[in-house]
């Protein structure tokens, strides 16, 4: 990054750099080990800095993560198209009973589907705020600024969203266990 613009350097240090370690960890967790995380992070920083100079950026962290995700997906698609996807080597394969892992994955997938249904039942504004906080990881202050509402309103809507989601999941579980006993 050039040191010609001290304001941009300061903004980078305050808004983007604090997220670098968590972004790297998130990319490693979410995508295959064959992904070049360093390149993705650097390119995501550059795209985010450019978006900021064009005055299009409202939530730097959300934009950074979204950009990194898109870059990682594009990189993986390119590697697959070129036949470079070597994320699974024959030497890495283990012939063990993976039934427990499959069961855990199915359970996590079902839990995610239930949570998605719960979030979809929230009122529009509550769902928007809840999603920005829990899915995109925005702070309450960032959400308040983005939606031009008070942080107290954001806090209240998140609390409402949590309670309604918990109630939905409890009802769903109660109904499911009732159906299984028949």
C-alpha positions as CSV (number, residue, x, y, z in Angstrom):
1,X,0.0,0.0,0.0
2,X,1.4,3.4,-0.9
3,X,2.1,5.9,1.8
4,X,1.0,8.8,-0.4
5,X,-2.4,9.1,1.3
6,X,-2.0,9.2,5.1
7,X,-5.8,9.3,5.6
8,X,-6.2,6.1,3.6
9,X,-3.3,4.5,5.6
10,X,-5.0,5.5,8.9
11,X,-8.4,4.2,7.7
12,X,-6.8,0.9,6.7
13,X,-5.1,0.6,10.1
14,X,-8.4,1.4,11.9
15,X,-11.0,-0.3,9.8
16,X,-9.4,-3.3,8.0
17,X,-6.1,-4.4,9.6
18,X,-7.8,-5.4,13.0
19,X,-9.8,-8.0,11.0
20,X,-6.8,-9.6,9.2
21,X,-6.2,-12.4,11.7
22,X,-9.9,-13.4,12.0
23,X,-10.3,-13.1,8.2
24,X,-7.4,-15.5,7.7
25,X,-8.8,-18.0,10.2
26,X,-12.2,-17.8,8.7
27,X,-10.9,-18.4,5.2
28,X,-8.8,-21.4,6.4
29,X,-11.8,-22.8,8.2
30,X,-14.3,-22.2,5.4
31,X,-12.3,-23.2,2.3
32,X,-9.9,-25.9,1.3
33,X,-6.3,-25.9,2.4
34,X,-5.2,-25.5,-1.2
35,X,-6.4,-21.9,-1.2
36,X,-3.7,-19.3,-1.1
37,X,-5.0,-17.3,1.9
38,X,-2.3,-14.6,1.7
39,X,-3.3,-13.7,-1.9
40,X,-7.0,-13.7,-1.1
41,X,-6.5,-11.4,2.0
42,X,-4.3,-9.0,0.1
43,X,-6.6,-8.8,-2.9
44,X,-9.6,-8.4,-0.6
45,X,-7.8,-5.5,1.1
46,X,-7.1,-3.8,-2.2
47,X,-10.7,-4.2,-3.5
48,X,-12.0,-2.8,-0.2
49,X,-9.6,0.1,-0.3
50,X,-10.7,0.9,-3.9
51,X,-14.3,0.7,-2.9
52,X,-13.6,3.1,0.0
53,X,-11.9,5.6,-2.4
54,X,-14.9,5.5,-4.6
55,X,-17.1,6.5,-1.6
56,X,-19.3,3.4,-2.0
57,X,-18.4,1.7,1.3
58,X,-20.7,1.7,4.4
59,X,-19.6,-1.4,6.3
60,X,-15.9,-2.1,5.7
61,X,-15.8,-5.4,7.7
62,X,-18.8,-6.9,5.9
63,X,-17.5,-5.7,2.6
64,X,-14.0,-7.2,3.3
65,X,-15.4,-10.6,4.3
66,X,-17.8,-10.7,1.4
67,X,-15.0,-9.7,-1.0
68,X,-12.7,-12.4,0.4
69,X,-15.4,-15.0,0.2
70,X,-16.1,-14.2,-3.5
71,X,-12.4,-14.1,-4.3
72,X,-11.9,-17.5,-2.6
73,X,-14.9,-19.0,-4.5
74,X,-13.6,-17.7,-7.8
75,X,-10.1,-19.0,-7.0
76,X,-11.5,-22.5,-6.2
77,X,-13.6,-22.5,-9.4
78,X,-10.6,-21.5,-11.5
79,X,-8.5,-24.2,-9.9
80,X,-11.2,-26.8,-10.6
81,X,-11.7,-25.7,-14.2
82,X,-7.9,-25.9,-14.8
83,X,-7.7,-29.3,-13.1
84,X,-5.5,-27.9,-10.4
85,X,-7.7,-28.9,-7.5
86,X,-5.5,-31.2,-5.5
87,X,-7.2,-30.7,-2.2
88,X,-7.6,-34.4,-1.8
89,X,-4.4,-36.5,-2.2
90,X,-4.6,-40.2,-2.3
91,X,-2.0,-40.4,0.5
92,X,-4.3,-38.3,2.7
93,X,-7.2,-40.8,2.4
94,X,-7.9,-42.9,5.4
95,X,-10.1,-46.0,5.2
96,X,-11.8,-45.5,8.5
97,X,-15.4,-45.5,9.6
98,X,-16.6,-42.0,8.9
99,X,-20.3,-42.7,9.7
100,X,-20.0,-40.6,12.9
101,X,-18.7,-37.6,10.9
102,X,-21.5,-38.0,8.3
103,X,-24.1,-38.1,11.1
104,X,-22.7,-35.0,12.7
105,X,-22.7,-33.2,9.3
106,X,-26.3,-34.2,8.8
107,X,-27.3,-33.0,12.2
108,X,-25.5,-29.6,11.7
109,X,-27.2,-29.2,8.4
110,X,-30.6,-29.9,9.9
111,X,-29.9,-27.4,12.7
112,X,-28.9,-24.8,10.2
113,X,-32.2,-25.4,8.2
114,X,-34.2,-24.9,11.4
115,X,-32.4,-21.8,12.3
116,X,-32.9,-20.4,8.8
117,X,-36.6,-21.1,9.1
118,X,-36.6,-19.3,12.5
119,X,-34.9,-16.2,11.1
120,X,-37.3,-16.1,8.2
121,X,-40.2,-15.9,10.6
122,X,-38.9,-12.6,12.1
123,X,-40.5,-9.3,11.2
124,X,-38.6,-7.6,8.3
125,X,-36.7,-5.0,10.3
126,X,-35.8,-7.4,13.1
127,X,-34.6,-10.0,10.5
128,X,-32.5,-7.4,8.8
129,X,-30.8,-6.3,12.0
130,X,-30.5,-9.8,13.3
131,X,-28.9,-11.0,10.1
132,X,-26.4,-8.1,10.0
133,X,-25.3,-8.9,13.5
134,X,-25.3,-12.7,13.6
135,X,-24.5,-13.6,10.0
136,X,-22.3,-10.7,8.8
137,X,-20.8,-9.9,12.3
138,X,-21.4,-6.2,12.2
139,X,-21.2,-4.4,15.5
140,X,-24.4,-2.8,17.0
141,X,-22.9,0.6,16.3
142,X,-22.2,-0.3,12.7
143,X,-25.7,-1.5,12.2
144,X,-27.1,1.6,13.9
145,X,-25.1,3.8,11.5
146,X,-25.9,1.8,8.4
147,X,-29.7,1.8,9.1
148,X,-29.7,5.3,10.7
149,X,-31.3,4.1,13.9
150,X,-30.2,4.2,17.5
151,X,-27.9,1.6,19.0
152,X,-30.6,1.0,21.7
153,X,-33.1,0.0,18.9
154,X,-30.5,-2.3,17.4
155,X,-30.0,-4.0,20.8
156,X,-33.7,-4.3,21.4
157,X,-34.3,-5.9,17.9
158,X,-31.4,-8.3,18.4
159,X,-32.9,-9.4,21.8
160,X,-36.4,-9.8,20.2
161,X,-34.8,-11.8,17.3
162,X,-33.0,-14.1,19.7
163,X,-36.1,-14.7,21.8
164,X,-38.3,-15.4,18.8
165,X,-35.7,-17.7,17.3
166,X,-35.3,-19.6,20.5
167,X,-39.1,-20.0,20.8
168,X,-39.3,-21.2,17.2
169,X,-36.6,-23.8,17.8
170,X,-38.3,-25.0,21.0
171,X,-41.6,-25.3,19.3
172,X,-40.1,-27.1,16.4
173,X,-38.3,-29.6,18.7
174,X,-41.5,-30.1,20.7
175,X,-43.5,-30.8,17.5
176,X,-40.7,-33.1,16.1
177,X,-40.5,-35.2,19.3
178,X,-44.3,-35.4,19.4
179,X,-44.3,-36.6,15.8
180,X,-41.6,-39.2,16.5
181,X,-43.6,-40.7,19.4
182,X,-46.6,-41.5,17.2
